[in-house]
């Protein structure tokens, strides 16, 4: 996770807090994991599979 992702996460949190403070209707948040950008087990598994696939493709290109 890079610097840009952290900025996006904090922006979402700030937007939600500002909306709540302003009395606006908040969009539903599926979970705290989603709000704070904590990857779920499914997301982690998908990322691992993609990383493994990319590594295999890089290895094939090197041959």
N, C-alpha and C positions, 0 to 999 in steps of 0.2 A: 504494500500500500504506500503510495507516494504522497508527497506534499499536497498535490492537487486534490487528491481524494479527501485528505483531512480538511482542506478548505471547504469542499462541497458539504461535508458532514456538518461542520460548524455552521455553515450558512443555513442548512436545513433546520438545525436546532434553533438558531437565532430567529428564523422566519416563524417557526412554530410558537416560540415564546412571545414574539411581537404580536402575532395574531391573537393569542390568548389574552395578552395584556390590553389589546385594543378592543376586546369584546367580539371579535370576529369568530365565525364558526370555523372550528378546526377540522381539517380533513382527517379522517380516521387513520390511525397508525396501527399497522398489523401487530407489531410487537415492539418492545424496547430494543430488541436486537436490530430491527429495521431502523428505528429512530437513531440509534447510535452507530449504525453501520457495522455491527458485529456480524460477520458472515455465519450463516447457518451451516449445519453439517452438510446439507445438500450442496450449497454453494461451494464449500470447501472441497467436496468430492469432485464437483464439476471442474473447479480450478486445477485440482491435482491431475485429473484425466487430460485436460487441455495441455497442461505443462508437460506431461509425459508424451503426449502425441507430438507436440512441438519439438521436444528433444529427439524423438525418433526421426522426425522429418529432417532436422538439422544433421543428424548422424548420417542419414542416407545421402544428403547433399554433399557431405564431406568425402564420401567414398568415390 
